[in-house]
Amino acid sequence: MNNKSEEEIQITIMILNTLNNDLIQMGREYNITMKRGTMIEDLFNEFTKCFPEEIYSEIKKYSLWSSTKVRLFDTNKIEDAFSDCSESDLNIMDKNENIFHAIVFPRSPRS
């Protein structure tokens, strides 16, 4: 853990694609402020609260990816997406490392 893990940072989660634009709109952004050391699972749970409860099953199909297109797993921390987790918020934001992408991969039908 670095000395900035307990500091809060604003994370933007952008919906990169959608299976149903009427339910989850592609391109829409959600801003969430959490500590840098927060687990991705907790960030994702906070993100799901931005949606009506009746579409939780749809939003749970998404996974979070860093701005450099690296998948973030539940056991990762927010700060794992930063190239230097000891940098200031402004430096992280200047590099867009505080922007995460929510991506869903449609399953192809099985025969």
Secondary structure, 3 states (H helix, E strand, C coil): CCCCCCCEEEEEEEECCCCCCCCCCCCCEEEEEEECCCEHHHHHHHHHCCCCHHHHHHHCCCEEECCCCCEECCCCEHHHHCCCCCCCHHHHHHCCCCEEEEECCCCCCCC
